[in-house]
Every structure is written in structure tokens, then in C-alpha cells.
């Protein structure tokens, strides 16, 4: 399978002032365009299988999907709990992007950028949101850390359905 890594195509250089500069790496021609994401873009993840870049905007509570080859903005999705979306991770086999959204985890379709599912993790999620998501693509699982409660949520990475909560001591 041929991947178009970010270094071979376009690289996202800066998240400044609500705009993102897009640069072409090999030829040395620095800026080829600017994409406006929102007032506070700050976290991103790349899906090399779909050739998409996902960028979170903390103030708006949105995630935007860009075409990695052209830098073009394809979609912006509002997350259900619009509080500082962080810790995005891609499950390329399942075609999903998981994002901690302030009270749980939102799951986006990596091809379309649409919100597919949302799961609240932990009893105190609004006050103490989950911290991170890790994906086990081989087994089709996403693990969500809710540290304040000493819990790890196990999700099906295709459906987003919560399978179980594990207590961690």
C-alpha cells in the first residue's frame, strides 16, 4: 500500500492566529496557502490512509478535516461537548478518529469527518474529563483513560460502543 506521508506532501507548519500555514517540504517553497480553522486551533492528527488532517479548535469545540495533498478545508464538525477537544488519535483500519471532547470521547468518520458516535466515560466526566485515548487497531479497540476515577473505558473502534469499564489501581 502506498502512503502519502505528511513529509512527502504538505506539512502543516503553524497554528497561529486561527489560521494554519500549509507548506510544501521537498522543494523548499515554504508557504503554499493558509487555511482558516477558527480562533484557537491547537491539536492535530494525520490519517495517512485517507490522506486527511484533523485539526481541533479549543475555543469553538470543533474538529476540521483537511485534504493533506491540497490543504483544502473539507469539513468542520461541532463536537457535542464543545470544551477543548484534545488527544486525537486515528484508527486507520477502522477508519475512525477519536477525540477527547470535555466529558467523553467523540468518534469521527475518517473519510467524511462526520460525527459517528459519542461516549461519556466516567461518572465525573464533566468536571474531570478523560485525558487520553489509545487505539489497538489490530483488535479493534480504543482505550480511554479517566484518571480522576481510576478507570479505563474500552470501546469498540468501529461502532464506538462502550464495551466495559476497567478499574485501575
N, C-alpha and C positions, 0 to 999 in steps of 0.2 A: 504494500500500500504506500502511496506517495503522500507525504505530508507537506504542507507549506508552512514551515515554522515561521514564527514571527520575525526571526532574524533574517530570513531569506526574502521575505516580502516586506511588509510595512511594520515599522516599530512605533509603538506609542511612546513618545518621549516625555511629555509633561502633562500634568493635570493642574493647570494654572488658571485661576480666574474663571472657572466654569467652562473653559474651552480645553480641548486636547489637541496638541500638535501631533501630526502624523508625519513620520519621516521615513524615507527610503534609505536603507542601510548600505548596500554594497557600492552604490555609485557615488556616495559622498554628498549627494544633493540633499541638504538637510530637511527643509520643510516642504512638503508637497500639498498640505492642506490643514485646515483647522476644523474640528467638529465641536459644536456646542452641545454639551451634555446637560448642564444645569449649574446651579450656583456652587456646588461643593462636590465635584467628582473626586473620588479618592481610593477606590479599590477596584481591581480588575482581574479578570481571569481569561485565558485563551482556550478555546476548543479547537485543536488542530484538525480534528476530523471534519468539522463543519466549516472550518476557516472563519470562525466568528470570535469577536472580542466582546466580553460583557463588562460593563462599567457601572459601578454603583454611585449614586448621588446621595450623600448622607442627609442633606437638608430636605430634599424632596421625597426621600424614601422610594426612589425608583432605581431600576436597572435598565440600562440601554444596551442594545445589541448593535455592533458594528460589523461590517464586512471587513475582514482583515486584509484582503487584497486591495480594496479601493479606499478604505477608511470611511465609507458612506454609512450614515446612521440608518439602520433598518427598522428599529422599533424601540420604543421606550415603554416599559411596563411598570405601573404603580404597584408596589407591594402592599398587601393587606394591612400590615402594621408598619407604617411608614416612619420607622425610627432607626436611623443609622444602619443601613444594610452593610454587613461586613462578612468576612471569611468566605468568599465564594469558592466553590470547588466544582470541577467538572467530572462527570462520569461519562466518558466518551462512548463506552459500549452501550449504555442505556440511553444516551442522547439527552442527558439531563444536566442542569446546573442547579446546585443547591446554594442557598444564601441564608445566613442568619439575619433575621429581619426585625429584631427587637423583642419578640415574645415567642418566637419559634423559628421554623425553617420554611422558607418558600422554595418550591421546586419549579424551575422554568424548563420549557422545551428548548433544547439547544439548537434546533433548526429554525424555529419560528420566534423564539423569545417570549412566547405566551406563558402566563402563569398556569401551571397544571394542577398544583396541589399545595396545601399548606398544613403544617402540623405544629401544634403548640407542644413544647417539650418542658415538662416540669410544672409543678403547682404554682410556683412563684415567678413564672416566666415574665410577666410584665415588669416586675421590679428587678429581677435578676435574670436577664435573658441568657440563652445558651451562648457559649463562647466560640465554638468551632464545629466544623463538620469535616469528617474524613470519609472518603469513599473506598470501598473494596469492590472494584469493578468486576473482578473475577467471580465473586459470589453474589453480586447484585445487591449490595448493602451499603447504606450510608449510616454513619455513627455520629450522633450529635451529643456534644459534651454540655451538660448542665451542671457545672461545677458547684454552684451555690447549694445545690440539693444533693450532691454526691451521686448523680445519676448519669447514665449514658443511654440515650434513646437509640434504638435500632430501627431503621426504616428500610423498606423495600425500595431500591433505587429506580425501579421502572414505574411503579404506581405512586410512590411517596407515602404509602400506608405505613403507619406505625406498627411494628411487629411486636416490640416489647421494650420495657424499661429495665435496665440493669443497675443495681446498686453498686457503687464503687466506694470502697473504704480506703 
